Amino acid sequence: MKINFFKYQGSGNDFVIIDNRENNISVNSNLIETLCHRKFGVGADGLIALEGNKINGFSMSHFNSDGEQSSFCANGSRCLVHFAKHLNLFENKITFLSNGKKITGSAKNQFVTITMPNVYDVKTDQNGYFILNTGCLHLVVFSEKIDDVDVNYLGSEIRNLKEYQKEGINVNFVEILDEKMSIRTYERGVENETLSCGTGVVASVLAANEKGFTVESSVQVKTLGGDLNVSWKKIDNEYRDILLSGPVSLVFQGQLVL
């Protein structure tokens, strides 16, 4: 079997994207793990399949590198928007389903912006860590020096706590800087620190606002893979009109023979 693929990255969060609008590729855990494997495949944090058509609407399915389908991936959605633009599927904006969530995106050259799901019911756990769902579940820990944090060890420890082990949770370590925030994320499904996590960036910004930090309604966030921008409004204890923006690039494309 020959599969044409496109390798994308959004602030270091990388994906293999396949065009499956003809529904001729059987996407299963073996294919996903093979394509995402960094030694025996293309190598990526996840796999994205573009599906649908202009008449019935486009959609994307995102799978983590472990072969499991994720609940939502923001950076992956931004990459999908760029890919759709590359295929000339839209001119100004595209609305599509991203793992079942309605998303609108736009692309201007390499800069891609997407809408995010509304967020409400922000909680804290017994340790005072913030828990919120920005399309998938996130835990946010504030730290003074995240460069010194062993993200893989602590992230794995928290992610595998009894209360989170079954469903999994993404763990974000956040430092508040003078003009922007800095974040490092341990992602479930990848089971490792990634260079960036779009839903984690949004979760961290909103958690910082809940904690009482002075957070602008449009804020720049530093990740290991580059900067992202988050804008938002809070109305009646609900975060709305959330936008996630940042650069995206097509790294390379090719054909894999399986």
Protein Blocks (a to p, Z undefined) as FASTA:
>chain_A
ZZddddddeehiacddddfklopaccdfklmmmmmpmklmnopabdcddedjfknopadd
dddfkopacfbdfklmmmmmmmmmmnopafkbccddeehiacddddehjbccddddddeh
iacdfkopacddehiacdddddfblmlpcfklmmmmmmmgmklmmnopadddddddfkbc
cdddddehjlpacfbdfklmmmmmmmmmmnopacdfbdcdddfkbccddddddeehiaeh
iacddddddfbdcdddZZ
